[in-house]
Amino acid sequence: MSDYVLRGIRQSLERPTREELFARIARLPPIDVDPPPSEVLREARERR
């Protein structure tokens, strides 16, 4: 195989799977966003 194809295969194998990504995200602590995104979106819609 060409070096290009082999490099692409290696890179894809080094990336986490979807399941691994979901598990990592699930372990993250929740964040407190102020103001809430719903409020920001509502205000943006009202300005239109």
Steps between C-alpha positions, in 0.01 A plus 500: 500500500607854449639704787198729472253216557706349782523837673122540475442155647740568787334833576153347506618223732647755741167686534263392775186311401156657541445291810829620650411862423156463658656342810750785531226759463282323757784523755528878462347707777194706408563865430296793622432739214380849579287623334331174397529418128122498465490862618773604258319332210167657596655847511671445163171390342317799642757738346426374149 
